[in-house]
Amino acid sequence: MLKFDVLIIGSGLAGMTLALHLAEHRKVALVTKRDLLEGSSTYAQGGIAAVLDTGDSVEAHIQDTLVAGAGLCNEETTRFIVEHSKEAIDWLIELGVPFTKDETHKTGYHLTREGGHSHRRIIHAADATGAAVTSTLGQKIKAHPNITLLEDHIAIDLITSKKLGQPGNRCFGAYVLDKQADEVRTVAAGHTILASGGAGKVYLYTTNPDTATGDGIAMGWRAGCRVSNMEFIQFHPTCLYHPHTKSFLITEAVRGEGGILRLPDGTRFMPAHDARAELAPRDVVARAIDFEMKRHGLDCVYLDISYKPASFIQEHFPNIYAHCLELGIDITKEPIPVVPAVHFTCGGLVTDLSGHTDVDGLYAVGEVACTGLHGANRLASNSLLECMVIGRAAANEILHTQPVELPAIPSWDDSRVTDPDEEVVISHNWDELRRAMWDYVGIVRTNKRLERALNRIKLLSEEINEYYSNFHVSNDLIELRNLVQTAELIVRSALLRKESRGLHYSRDYPDMLAEARDTTLSPGA
Ligand SMILES: Cc1cc2nc3c(=O)[nH]c(=O)nc-3n(C[C@H](O)[C@H](O)[C@H](O)COP(=O)(O)OP(=O)(O)OC[C@H]3O[C@@H](n4cnc5c(N)ncnc54)[C@H](O)[C@@H]3O)c2cc1C
């Protein structure tokens, strides 16, 4: 058994922020299922929203967030996060993150604009902000003597007093599969943080990396946490459409800098859908693209920035330019083929402003959580900000609590399971689940489709749980069990919402109700 003061599950921006804030005073284990830098945070392109310019204001950023969230954002959470935005960016600058500079601007940095924002307030490192942030923080993590980094370790389930047959419900760490040694370890800790990211892989097409399998949401749910607003799945309107590339995002900033969406014949279509045209929030743009693709029977639409000077495009979007060029698309001369794909999980484990969940000693920070910031639709570039502000608040709270005495914890018991006989069960169910979610729980929903999805999910769930009870765990099995659990929570939440709001659009209930309510599910209810 490994013992730490704090166990952090996930090494994206949320996990890294917590680790660095805690490590001066606590022994920290940072467990991550691939390598340190693999996760959505590293793939973030556009940047981080923050109130940095004197011409901008906290009130304006809050207002933009509330408008995008379609009446469902928690105002207290939104204010808390936006008010701490400058402090979060100052911390990154102090650590040495190389944000793109602009000597002509009074902040000294180039601030870009994205859909739904009323000001230029997105600080960025060219078009690879996430990589610049996580590689800078990652170096500090690797060098820190109080942080034990366990790469290639996947958390299976949380250890709670309830599961140990003791009173109350407090978390004492997790069982974790060391993938290289193929051995389950007990990682015990007084405080545990789920920083395991979102669940984009529940769907067939997503901009998310392979790590985004809803593990933290499913683990938290099994441990006794409530989830909220799981029906709000954000589709990014512009994912590159090309047979030889997987999940490559064309950042919002391309539209922010003047990119125009066109049909194959060159017709611009966004002004007919929304007065804000290409700068409308993501759900509006994604639905418009979905509508045009279905109406004209298209495989994709086109995003055109080629009318801008080539030097401007190469300077602002060097990675997108290079990646497209490798595929034979010169974006300085021709439009980019794009389709919508699942991008962000707005809902998650219910937490307060310090990342506290319903289970004592258990926190959830980042995309795994539902703090109320994103409401029914996330405003672009608010999520990295949330990782840092709530991460810091959770660390502060943990630093102000007494160290916890750990109980005796039994080792992982695999005496009654054997090696899997038919691995095809995993790959088949994985594909079936993701396709069912894509076909029946997509951008436009109906009761009938949701019920179809739920029926399939129930069957898949039974089969996967039976497999899990009988065979040794593996990375794919752990992820599939979590995917199916997360899918069920999304569909159940979608069925409960009898209106269309933000990212949830139902043909059976096309109108928005006067009162905005969270959809909250409780385990065991
Ligand atoms: C392509 C792309 C572009 C984006 N661009 C932006 C942007 O410009 N601005 C913005 O604000 N947001 C952006 N987002 C969203 C943002 O990147 C994410 O919401 C944010 O990075 C989530 O951070 P996180 O720390 O919660 O999770 P992640 O960064 O996804 O990290 C999760 C970590 O948990 C680990 N993990 C998961 N399950 C387990 C387990 N069972 N055991 C152990 N480890 C586990 C993963 O390996 C990973 O290390 C983008 C997202 C994508 C996919």
The ligand as an SDF file (V2000), in Angstrom:
LIG
                    3D

 53 58  0  0  0  0  0  0  0  0999 V2000
   -8.8230   20.0050  -28.6820 C   0  0  0  0  0  0  0  0  0  0  0  0
   -9.2830   20.8070  -27.4850 C   0  0  0  0  0  0  0  0  0  0  0  0
   -9.1070   22.1820  -27.4560 C   0  0  0  0  0  0  0  0  0  0  0  0
   -9.5180   22.9290  -26.3520 C   0  0  0  0  0  0  0  0  0  0  0  0
   -9.2710   24.2720  -26.3080 N   0  0  0  0  0  0  0  0  0  0  0  0
   -9.5510   24.9650  -25.1770 C   0  0  0  0  0  0  0  0  0  0  0  0
   -9.1660   26.3190  -25.0370 C   0  0  0  0  0  0  0  0  0  0  0  0
   -8.5490   26.9150  -25.9230 O   0  0  0  0  0  0  0  0  0  0  0  0
   -9.4840   26.9620  -23.8740 N   0  0  0  0  0  0  0  0  0  0  0  0
  -10.1430   26.3450  -22.8450 C   0  0  0  0  0  0  0  0  0  0  0  0
  -10.3970   26.9740  -21.7970 O   0  0  0  0  0  0  0  0  0  0  0  0
  -10.5120   25.0480  -22.9610 N   0  0  0  0  0  0  0  0  0  0  0  0
  -10.2070   24.3440  -24.0810 C   0  0  0  0  0  0  0  0  0  0  0  0
  -10.5670   23.0260  -24.1670 N   0  0  0  0  0  0  0  0  0  0  0  0
  -11.1770   22.3760  -23.0070 C   0  0  0  0  0  0  0  0  0  0  0  0
  -10.0920   22.1740  -21.9580 C   0  0  0  0  0  0  0  0  0  0  0  0
   -8.9000   21.7950  -22.6050 O   0  0  0  0  0  0  0  0  0  0  0  0
  -10.4760   21.1120  -20.9620 C   0  0  0  0  0  0  0  0  0  0  0  0
  -11.7490   21.3510  -20.4460 O   0  0  0  0  0  0  0  0  0  0  0  0
   -9.4890   21.1200  -19.8010 C   0  0  0  0  0  0  0  0  0  0  0  0
   -8.1870   20.9720  -20.2980 O   0  0  0  0  0  0  0  0  0  0  0  0
   -9.7930   20.0180  -18.8310 C   0  0  0  0  0  0  0  0  0  0  0  0
   -8.7250   19.9350  -17.9340 O   0  0  0  0  0  0  0  0  0  0  0  0
   -8.7280   18.8110  -16.8420 P   0  0  0  0  0  0  0  0  0  0  0  0
   -7.4850   18.9820  -16.0550 O   0  0  0  0  0  0  0  0  0  0  0  0
  -10.0180   18.8080  -16.1370 O   0  0  0  0  0  0  0  0  0  0  0  0
   -8.6850   17.4500  -17.6930 O   0  0  0  0  0  0  0  0  0  0  0  0
   -7.6210   16.9030  -18.7460 P   0  0  0  0  0  0  0  0  0  0  0  0
   -6.6800   17.9250  -19.1950 O   0  0  0  0  0  0  0  0  0  0  0  0
   -8.3760   16.1420  -19.7650 O   0  0  0  0  0  0  0  0  0  0  0  0
   -6.7980   15.8810  -17.8770 O   0  0  0  0  0  0  0  0  0  0  0  0
   -7.3840   14.6980  -17.3720 C   0  0  0  0  0  0  0  0  0  0  0  0
   -6.2960   13.8220  -16.8250 C   0  0  0  0  0  0  0  0  0  0  0  0
   -6.8480   12.7290  -16.1110 O   0  0  0  0  0  0  0  0  0  0  0  0
   -6.2120   11.5230  -16.4870 C   0  0  0  0  0  0  0  0  0  0  0  0
   -7.1420   10.4440  -16.1770 N   0  0  0  0  0  0  0  0  0  0  0  0
   -8.4120   10.2860  -16.6230 C   0  0  0  0  0  0  0  0  0  0  0  0
   -8.9410    9.1880  -16.0670 N   0  0  0  0  0  0  0  0  0  0  0  0
   -8.0010    8.6530  -15.2530 C   0  0  0  0  0  0  0  0  0  0  0  0
   -7.9570    7.5080  -14.4320 C   0  0  0  0  0  0  0  0  0  0  0  0
   -8.9870    6.6590  -14.3220 N   0  0  0  0  0  0  0  0  0  0  0  0
   -6.8130    7.2410  -13.7470 N   0  0  0  0  0  0  0  0  0  0  0  0
   -5.7410    8.0610  -13.8550 C   0  0  0  0  0  0  0  0  0  0  0  0
   -5.7290    9.1570  -14.6410 N   0  0  0  0  0  0  0  0  0  0  0  0
   -6.8490    9.4420  -15.3190 C   0  0  0  0  0  0  0  0  0  0  0  0
   -5.8820   11.7550  -17.9340 C   0  0  0  0  0  0  0  0  0  0  0  0
   -4.9170   10.8590  -18.3760 O   0  0  0  0  0  0  0  0  0  0  0  0
   -5.4010   13.1980  -17.8860 C   0  0  0  0  0  0  0  0  0  0  0  0
   -4.0870   13.2610  -17.4020 O   0  0  0  0  0  0  0  0  0  0  0  0
  -10.1600   22.2720  -25.2760 C   0  0  0  0  0  0  0  0  0  0  0  0
  -10.3500   20.8980  -25.3030 C   0  0  0  0  0  0  0  0  0  0  0  0
   -9.9070   20.1600  -26.4010 C   0  0  0  0  0  0  0  0  0  0  0  0
  -10.1120   18.6740  -26.4050 C   0  0  0  0  0  0  0  0  0  0  0  0
  1  2  1  0
  2  3  1  0
  2 52  2  0
  3  4  2  0
  4  5  1  0
  4 50  1  0
  5  6  2  0
  6  7  1  0
  6 13  1  0
  7  8  2  0
  7  9  1  0
  9 10  1  0
 10 11  2  0
 10 12  1  0
 12 13  2  0
 13 14  1  0
 14 15  1  0
 14 50  1  0
 15 16  1  0
 16 17  1  0
 16 18  1  0
 18 19  1  0
 18 20  1  0
 20 21  1  0
 20 22  1  0
 22 23  1  0
 23 24  1  0
 24 25  2  0
 24 26  1  0
 24 27  1  0
 27 28  1  0
 28 29  2  0
 28 30  1  0
 28 31  1  0
 31 32  1  0
 32 33  1  0
 33 34  1  0
 33 48  1  0
 34 35  1  0
 35 36  1  0
 35 46  1  0
 36 37  1  0
 36 45  1  0
 37 38  2  0
 38 39  1  0
 39 40  1  0
 39 45  2  0
 40 41  1  0
 40 42  2  0
 42 43  1  0
 43 44  2  0
 44 45  1  0
 46 47  1  0
 46 48  1  0
 48 49  1  0
 50 51  2  0
 51 52  1  0
 52 53  1  0
M  END
$$$$
